[in-house]
Amino acid sequence: MTQVHLISQYTDLNQLQQNLDRYAATKDTLLFIAEGVLSLTNETVHNWLKQQAYDVLLLEADCLCRGLNALTPPCQLISDEQMVELLVNNKNISW
């Protein structure tokens, strides 16, 4: 079972790396929600995540209400229903 990291606040690369070093394993899933989705507008964060093995998911509704509709891999949009299923079936941590 992988661990899902629920990221709800904007985070820069240094902060993201520190939290991942502290809490994450290589194959964990990163789920960006609320203001956290804005972290992927930071090109440095986005490019760094491309080089990592994490699954990077963004809540579609939060992206749409913030005008984010052209995100590229490794970002993958998921629905509210998919988020609930993911959180119910995996260990999760919020930060």
Beta strands, then each sheet from edge to edge (+ up, - down):
strand 1: 3-7
strand 2: 29-32
strand 3: 55-59
strand 4: 75-78
strand 5: 91-94
sheet 1: 4+ 3+ 2+ 1+ 5+
end
